[in-house]
Amino acid sequence: MGDRRLEPGRLVVASHNPGKLAEIRDLLAPHGFEVVSAGEVGLPEPEETGDTFEANSELKAVAAATASGSPALADDSGFCVEALGGAPGLYSARWAGPDKDFAMAMRTVEEKLQAEGAVTPQQRKSSFVAVLCLAWPDGTVRHFRGEVEGCCVWPPRGANGFGYDPMFAPEGEARTFGEMSAAEKKSLSHRARAFAKFKAALLG
């Protein structure tokens, strides 16, 4: 199954996150897919019970492909802070609470960094990780992982992007993801790096 290609047609994006959906739609736009979200076809969000990004993305993709009868693409991603043992990591969305309050989540990260005495860029290393999983209705799955390294900044800067973007400055950049345009972020992001692997493997 390693050389299986993804044929143009309907592709379900197994996400209810508007920011992720916008990025994934933009990445898929040139490739002839009819992109629909899980919400648009009435699919609920499955419980993310995996203990890796790969496991969670697969749970979501398989559930959507099985329920819709179409290939499904899911993303599981997170913000990983070295001084916090990789947290929030898999629980990045949960740190924002039921109201998806990422201002609160970013404050929590900063408070924990301060408690660790992490004040220099070297002590505040962090990364964004994204794993894309494509599942076909027959149960075949493929995973693609992308990462971008950088460091935490405080206070958050910029109103673009979503999630933890305003407190993350990628390596070699003075600006945060929150200060970059969508096109600039796309050239650097973890999701774009995972998508490049997906494209090379499945779209040719």
C-alpha positions in Angstrom: 0.0 0.0 0.0 3.1 2.2 0.2 2.7 3.4 -3.4 -1.1 4.0 -3.3 -2.1 7.4 -4.7 -5.0 9.6 -3.6 -7.3 10.2 -6.6 -9.0 13.7 -7.0 -12.6 13.7 -5.7 -14.3 14.2 -2.4 -12.0 14.4 0.6 -13.3 14.8 4.2 -11.2 16.9 6.5 -11.8 15.4 9.9 -11.6 18.6 11.9 -14.0 21.0 13.6 -11.3 23.6 14.2 -11.9 26.6 11.8 -8.2 27.6 11.8 -7.0 24.1 10.9 -9.7 23.7 8.3 -8.7 27.0 6.6 -5.1 26.0 6.5 -5.8 22.5 5.2 -8.3 23.8 2.5 -5.6 26.3 1.4 -3.0 23.5 1.1 -5.4 21.2 -0.8 -6.8 23.9 -3.1 -4.5 23.4 -6.1 -5.0 19.6 -6.2 -8.6 19.2 -7.5 -10.3 17.9 -4.4 -13.8 18.6 -3.2 -13.0 19.4 0.4 -15.7 19.0 3.0 -15.3 19.2 6.7 -16.5 16.6 9.2 -19.0 19.1 10.5 -20.4 19.8 7.0 -21.2 16.1 6.6 -22.6 15.8 10.2 -19.8 13.8 11.7 -19.1 14.2 15.5 -15.7 14.7 16.9 -14.4 11.3 18.2 -12.8 11.1 21.7 -9.0 11.6 21.3 -7.8 8.8 23.5 -4.4 8.1 21.8 -1.1 8.7 23.5 0.7 10.1 20.4 -0.1 12.6 17.7 -0.1 9.7 15.2 -2.7 7.7 17.2 -5.0 10.7 17.6 -4.9 11.7 14.0 -5.6 8.1 12.9 -8.6 7.9 15.3 -10.1 10.9 13.7 -9.3 10.0 10.1 -10.5 6.4 10.3 -13.8 7.5 12.0 -14.5 10.0 9.3 -13.5 7.7 6.4 -15.7 4.9 7.8 -18.7 7.1 8.5 -18.5 9.1 5.2 -17.4 6.4 2.7 -14.8 8.8 1.4 -11.0 9.2 2.0 -10.5 11.4 5.1 -7.6 13.5 6.2 -7.1 14.3 9.9 -4.5 16.4 11.7 -3.4 16.1 15.2 -1.1 18.8 16.3 0.3 20.5 19.4 2.6 23.0 21.0 5.5 21.3 22.8 7.6 23.3 25.3 10.9 21.7 26.2 11.1 23.1 29.8 7.7 21.7 30.5 8.6 18.2 29.5 6.9 18.6 26.1 3.6 20.0 27.5 1.0 21.0 26.6 1.7 18.7 23.6 -1.2 16.3 23.0 -3.3 18.4 25.4 -2.7 21.7 23.7 -6.4 22.2 22.9 -7.5 21.0 26.3 -5.3 23.7 28.0 -7.6 26.2 26.4 -10.7 24.7 28.1 -14.2 24.2 26.8 -14.4 27.8 25.6 -11.2 27.4 23.5 -9.6 30.3 25.4 -6.1 30.3 24.0 -5.2 33.6 25.8 -5.7 31.6 29.0 -3.7 28.7 27.6 -0.8 30.9 26.7 -0.8 32.5 30.1 -0.7 29.1 31.7 2.3 28.2 29.6 4.0 31.4 30.6 3.3 30.9 34.3 4.7 27.4 34.2 7.8 28.7 32.4 8.3 31.4 35.0 7.9 28.8 37.7 10.7 26.8 36.1 12.9 29.9 35.9 12.9 29.6 32.1 13.7 33.2 31.0 16.3 33.0 28.2 15.4 31.9 24.6 17.6 28.8 25.1 15.5 27.8 28.2 12.2 28.6 26.3 12.7 26.2 23.4 9.5 24.9 21.9 8.1 23.3 18.8 4.9 22.9 16.9 4.2 19.3 15.7 1.6 18.2 13.2 0.8 14.7 12.1 -1.5 14.3 9.1 -3.2 10.9 8.7 -5.0 9.9 5.6 -7.5 7.0 5.9 -9.4 5.3 3.1 -12.7 3.6 3.8 -11.1 0.2 3.4 -9.0 0.8 6.5 -5.7 1.8 4.8 -3.9 4.6 6.7 -0.8 6.7 6.0 0.9 9.2 8.5 3.0 12.3 7.7 4.8 14.3 10.4 6.0 17.9 10.3 7.8 19.9 13.0 9.0 23.5 13.3 11.4 24.5 16.1 11.5 27.9 17.9 11.0 29.5 21.2 8.3 31.0 23.4 8.0 34.7 23.6 6.0 36.9 26.1 3.8 38.8 25.9 2.1 37.3 22.9 2.4 39.2 19.6 0.1 39.4 16.6 -3.5 38.7 15.8 -3.0 36.3 12.9 -3.0 32.5 13.0 -4.7 30.7 15.9 -4.0 28.8 19.0 -0.5 29.4 20.5 0.8 31.2 17.3 1.2 34.6 19.0 3.7 33.2 21.6 5.8 31.2 19.2 8.7 32.6 17.2 10.1 30.0 14.7 13.9 29.6 14.6 15.6 32.3 12.7 12.6 34.7 12.9 12.1 37.7 15.1 8.3 37.6 14.5 5.8 35.2 15.9 3.5 33.1 13.8 0.8 35.5 15.0 2.6 38.4 13.3 3.0 36.6 10.0 0.6 36.5 7.0 -1.0 33.2 6.2 1.3 32.9 3.2 4.4 33.5 5.4 3.3 31.0 8.0 2.5 28.4 5.3 6.1 28.6 4.1 7.4 27.6 7.6 4.7 25.8 9.4 4.6 22.3 10.9 1.4 21.6 9.0 2.9 22.7 5.7 5.9 20.5 6.3 3.7 17.5 7.0 1.6 18.4 3.9 4.7 18.5 1.7 5.4 14.8 2.7 1.8 13.9 2.1 1.9 15.6 -1.3 5.1 13.9 -2.3 3.8 10.4 -1.3 0.2 10.5 -2.4 -0.2 13.2 -5.0 3.0 12.7 -7.0 
